[in-house]
Amino acid sequence: MKTEEWTVKILISEDDEDKRTSATAVLYTAGNQRHQSVGYARRNPDDRPVPEIGDELAAGRALMDLADKLLGDGAEDIAEMSGPARTV
């Protein structure tokens, strides 16, 4: 059985006023970068500041976008493989 390891690195940053959080998720496969996605969260001015919530929302949104990109890759690969057979 073949085992392959993929790594996702998530970088989270918040603005100085803790009003907006961004998260960048980068997928590395076999040592190469494959996809990068960004997610954002913005705190409602009426809410008290809880940085962990912004981190979770921004990271989750970045990971959802990353998942969509991977599903798109798979769908494209299936479409290419299911095309008409080529003769040589």
Contact map, one row per residue, 1 for C-alpha under 8 A:
1110000000000000000000000000000000000000000000000000000000000000000000000000000000000000
1111000000000000000000000000000000000000000000000000000000000000000000000000000000000000
1111100000000000000000000000000000000000000000000000000000000000000000000000000000000000
0111110000000000000000000000010000000000000000000000000000000000000000000000000000000000
0011111000000000000000000000110000000000000000000000000000000000000000000000000000000000
0001111100000000000000000011110000000000000000000000000000000000000000000000000000000000
0000111110000000000000000011100000000000000000000000000000000000000000000000000000000000
0000011111000000000000001111000000000000000000000000000000000000000000000000000000000000
0000001111100000000000011110000000000000000000000000000000000000000000000000000000000000
0000000111110000000000111100000000000000000000000000000000100000000000000000000000000000
0000000011111000000000111000000000000000000000000000000000000000000000000000000000000000
0000000001111100000011110000000000000000000000000000001001100000000000000000000000000000
0000000000111110000011100000000000000000000000000000000000000000000000000000000000000000
0000000000011111111111000000000000000000000000000000000000000000000000000000000000000000
0000000000001111111110000000000000000000000000000000000000000000000000000000000000000000
0000000000000111111000000000000000000000000000000000000000000000000000000000000000000000
0000000000000111111100000000000000000000000000000000000000000000000000000000000000000000
0000000000000111111110000000000000000000001000001010000000000000000000000000000000000000
0000000000000111111110000000000000000000011110001000000000000000000000000000000000000000
0000000000000110111111000000000000000001111000000000010000000000000000000000000000000000
0000000000011110011111100000000000000001110000000000011001000000000000000000000000000000
0000000000011100000111110000000000000111100000000000001001100000000000000000000000000000
0000000001111000000011111000000000000111000000000000001001100100000000000000000000000000
0000000011110000000001111100000000011110000000000000000000100100000000000000000000000000
0000000111100000000000111110000000011100000000000000000000100110010000000000000000000000
0000000111000000000000011111000011111000000000000000000000000000000000000000000000000000
0000011110000000000000001111100011110000000000000000000000000000010000000000000000000000
0000011100000000000000000111111111100000000000000000000000000000000000000000000000000000
0000111000000000000000000011111111000000000000000000000000000000000000000000000000000000
0001110000000000000000000001111100000000000000000000000000000000000000000000000000000000
0000000000000000000000000001111110000000000000000000000000000000000000000000000000000000
0000000000000000000000000001111111000000000000000000000000000000000000000000000000000000
0000000000000000000000000111101111110000000000000000000000000000000000000000000000000000
0000000000000000000000000111100111110000000000000000000000000000000000000000000000000000
0000000000000000000000000111000011111000000000000000000000000000010010000000000000000000
0000000000000000000000011110000011111100000000000000000000000000010000000000000000000000
0000000000000000000000011100000000111110000000000000000000000110110000000000000000000000
0000000000000000000001111000000000011111000000000000000001001100100000000000000000000000
0000000000000000000001110000000000001111100000000000000011111110100000000000000000000000
0000000000000000000111100000000000000111110000000000000011101100000000000000000000000000
0000000000000000000111000000000000000011111000000000011011000000000000000000000000000000
0000000000000000001110000000000000000001111100000000010000000000000000000000000000000000
0000000000000000011100000000000000000000111110101000010000000000000000000000000000000000
0000000000000000001000000000000000000000011111100000000000000000000000000000000000000000
0000000000000000001000000000000000000000001111110000000000000000000000000000000000000000
0000000000000000000000000000000000000000000111110000000000000000000000000000000000000000
0000000000000000000000000000000000000000001111111000000000000000000000000000000000000000
0000000000000000000000000000000000000000000011111100000000000000000000000000000000000000
0000000000000000011000000000000000000000001000111110000000000000000000000000000000000000
0000000000000000000000000000000000000000000000011111110000000000000000000000000000000000
0000000000000000010000000000000000000000000000001111111000000000000000000000000000000000
0000000000000000000000000000000000000000000000000111111100000000000000000000000000000000
0000000000000000000000000000000000000000000000000111111110000000000000000000000000000000
0000000000000000000110000000000000000000111000000111111111000000000000000000000000000000
0000000000010000000011100000000000000000100000000011111111100000000000000000000000000000
0000000000000000000000000000000000000000000000000001111111110000000000000000000000000000
0000000000000000000000000000000000000011100000000000111111111000000000000000000000000000
0000000000010000000011100000000000000111100000000000011111111100000000000000000000000000
0000000001010000000001111000000000000011000000000000001111111110000000000000000000000000
0000000000000000000000000000000000000010000000000000000111111111000000000000000000000000
0000000000000000000000000000000000000111000000000000000011111111100000000000000000000000
0000000000000000000000111000000000001111000000000000000001111111110000000000000000000000
0000000000000000000000001000000000001010000000000000000000111111111000000000000000000000
0000000000000000000000000000000000000000000000000000000000011111111100000000000000000000
0000000000000000000000000000000000001110000000000000000000001111111110000000000000000000
0000000000000000000000001010000000111000000000000000000000000111111111000000000000000000
0000000000000000000000000000000000000000000000000000000000000011111111100000000000000000
0000000000000000000000000000000000000000000000000000000000000001111111110000000000000000
0000000000000000000000000000000000100000000000000000000000000000111111111000000000000000
0000000000000000000000000000000000000000000000000000000000000000011111111100000000000000
0000000000000000000000000000000000000000000000000000000000000000001111111110000000000000
0000000000000000000000000000000000000000000000000000000000000000000111111111000000000000
0000000000000000000000000000000000000000000000000000000000000000000011111111100000000000
0000000000000000000000000000000000000000000000000000000000000000000001111111110000000000
0000000000000000000000000000000000000000000000000000000000000000000000111111111000000000
0000000000000000000000000000000000000000000000000000000000000000000000011111111100000000
0000000000000000000000000000000000000000000000000000000000000000000000001111111110000000
0000000000000000000000000000000000000000000000000000000000000000000000000111111111000000
0000000000000000000000000000000000000000000000000000000000000000000000000011111111100000
0000000000000000000000000000000000000000000000000000000000000000000000000001111111100000
0000000000000000000000000000000000000000000000000000000000000000000000000000111111100000
0000000000000000000000000000000000000000000000000000000000000000000000000000011111110000
0000000000000000000000000000000000000000000000000000000000000000000000000000001111111000
0000000000000000000000000000000000000000000000000000000000000000000000000000000001111100
0000000000000000000000000000000000000000000000000000000000000000000000000000000000111110
0000000000000000000000000000000000000000000000000000000000000000000000000000000000011111
0000000000000000000000000000000000000000000000000000000000000000000000000000000000001111
0000000000000000000000000000000000000000000000000000000000000000000000000000000000000111
